[in-house]
């Protein structure tokens, strides 16, 4: 399970990834980090995999902690994976990196992805849209967009908001005219 708020333990990055499989070799830890797209930021750290993360991981950014959590999940190699709002508290650039890691860890296994950021679930085999505790729509991203229902409304609103944030209101209006 990869949670919205990642939790790391005091110790090194290597130790935190190894919690996914306590008897993992250093090579397995590093392979898991590579699959999760965490390796690049780790090797840029002064001590690499032996970098201290601080109490609760406070010496790493939220995105870095999330990538370490995803690497831990890769190493655990679960049959069923739950990703609960794994990209909710990061910027869009970090989100893209985390999404690559999530896609890698979801490969070949049953995964449940809980997300408000719809870009996180676009590639899902099946999307369940829940409104007031009930499933109101179900399908792939393209099916739900074509249906122009609740998912469509949420997606287009979110897409517009993201574009406005990136380009600014005036530039967004120019870009869509």
VENFENKA-V958488 format. One record per residue. RES is the residue in three letters. PHI is phi in radians with two decimals (NA if undefined). PSI is psi in whole degrees, -180 to 180 (NA if undefined). OMEGA is omega in whole degrees, -180 to 180 (none if undefined). Layout:
res = {RES RES}
phi = {PHI PHI}
psi = {PSI PSI}
omega = {OMEGA OMEGA}
//
This chain:
res = {UNK UNK UNK UNK UNK UNK UNK UNK UNK UNK UNK UNK UNK UNK UNK UNK UNK UNK UNK UNK UNK UNK UNK UNK UNK UNK UNK UNK UNK UNK UNK UNK UNK UNK UNK UNK UNK UNK UNK UNK UNK UNK UNK UNK UNK UNK UNK UNK UNK UNK UNK UNK UNK UNK UNK UNK UNK UNK UNK UNK UNK UNK UNK UNK UNK UNK UNK UNK UNK UNK UNK UNK UNK UNK UNK UNK UNK UNK UNK UNK UNK UNK UNK UNK UNK UNK UNK UNK UNK UNK UNK UNK UNK UNK UNK UNK UNK UNK UNK UNK UNK UNK UNK UNK UNK UNK UNK UNK UNK UNK UNK UNK UNK UNK UNK UNK UNK UNK UNK UNK UNK UNK UNK UNK UNK UNK UNK UNK UNK UNK UNK UNK UNK UNK UNK UNK UNK UNK UNK UNK UNK UNK UNK UNK UNK UNK UNK UNK UNK UNK UNK UNK UNK UNK UNK UNK UNK UNK UNK UNK UNK UNK UNK UNK UNK UNK UNK UNK UNK UNK UNK UNK UNK UNK UNK UNK UNK}
phi = {NA -1.99 -1.62 -0.99 -1.84 -1.18 -2.03 -2.01 -1.73 -1.01 2.35 -1.68 -1.03 -1.00 -1.09 -1.17 -1.21 -1.10 -1.04 -1.23 -2.77 -1.05 -1.69 -1.17 -1.36 -1.04 -1.13 -1.14 -1.07 -1.20 -1.13 -1.08 -1.12 -1.13 -1.07 -1.46 1.10 -1.78 -0.98 -1.05 -1.23 -1.17 -1.22 -1.39 -1.27 -0.94 -1.87 0.97 -1.15 -1.65 -1.19 -1.28 -1.60 1.41 -1.08 1.17 1.44 -1.15 -1.58 -1.99 -1.28 -1.06 -1.10 -1.11 -1.07 -1.14 -1.14 -1.12 -1.09 -1.17 -1.06 -1.06 -1.16 -1.04 -1.11 -1.16 0.90 -1.33 -1.27 -2.16 -2.11 -2.06 -2.00 -1.83 0.93 -1.15 -2.03 -1.21 -1.94 -2.23 -1.28 -1.20 -1.21 -1.16 -1.00 -1.07 -1.15 -1.13 -1.08 -1.08 -1.13 -1.12 -1.07 -1.13 -1.28 -1.39 -0.96 1.33 -2.53 -1.35 -2.27 -1.97 -2.02 -1.76 -2.69 -1.65 -1.33 -1.22 -1.08 -1.17 -1.95 -0.90 -1.59 -1.14 -1.17 -2.56 -1.96 -1.87 -1.71 -1.93 -2.31 0.89 1.38 -2.15 -1.31 -1.86 -2.65 -2.66 2.81 -1.42 -0.98 -1.15 -1.12 -1.23 -1.15 -1.08 -1.25 0.92 -1.77 -1.08 -1.06 -0.99 -1.05 -1.09 -1.13 -1.16 -1.09 -1.17 -1.06 -1.07 -1.08 -1.14 -1.11 -1.10 -1.15 -1.36 -1.78 1.49 -1.06 -1.13 -1.16 -1.09 -1.08 -1.15 -1.18 -1.76 -1.31}
psi = {131 118 164 -46 103 144 126 155 156 143 -157 167 -44 -47 -40 -37 -40 -18 -19 -27 99 -27 16 144 166 -37 -41 -40 -47 -35 -42 -42 -38 -45 -38 3 31 -19 -43 -46 -32 -47 -17 -14 153 -44 12 -131 -18 13 133 135 -11 174 118 14 18 -9 -1 157 166 -42 -42 -43 -40 -40 -38 -41 -40 -41 -39 -42 -39 -46 -37 -27 57 155 -35 131 135 123 109 100 44 -17 10 -28 28 163 171 -31 -44 -37 -42 -42 -44 -39 -39 -42 -41 -42 -41 -43 -26 -18 124 18 162 127 139 121 117 122 142 -31 108 -21 -25 -29 5 -38 7 149 -35 129 130 124 121 128 124 43 5 145 118 -19 156 138 -172 170 -50 -37 -43 -34 -45 -33 -20 42 -144 -43 -45 -47 -46 -46 -48 -38 -45 -41 -46 -44 -43 -42 -42 -39 -39 -46 -14 155 -48 -47 -35 -44 -40 -41 -25 -6 NA}
omega = {174 -174 177 178 -177 177 173 180 175 -178 -176 174 -180 -180 -179 175 -177 176 176 179 -169 -179 -179 175 176 180 178 178 -178 176 178 179 178 179 -178 -178 177 -174 -175 -180 -178 -177 176 179 -177 -178 178 -178 180 177 177 -179 -178 179 179 -179 -173 178 178 175 178 179 178 178 -179 178 176 178 179 177 177 179 177 -178 180 178 -177 174 180 -178 176 177 -175 178 -174 -180 -170 -173 179 178 -174 178 177 178 -180 179 180 179 177 178 179 179 180 -178 -180 -178 174 179 175 -178 173 -179 178 -174 169 175 -172 176 180 -173 -176 -175 -178 176 180 179 174 180 -177 178 -179 175 -179 174 -178 178 178 177 174 178 -177 177 -178 176 179 -179 178 178 -177 179 178 179 180 -176 -178 176 -179 179 179 -180 179 179 179 180 -178 -172 -175 -174 -177 -179 178 -180 178 -177 -176 -178 none}
//
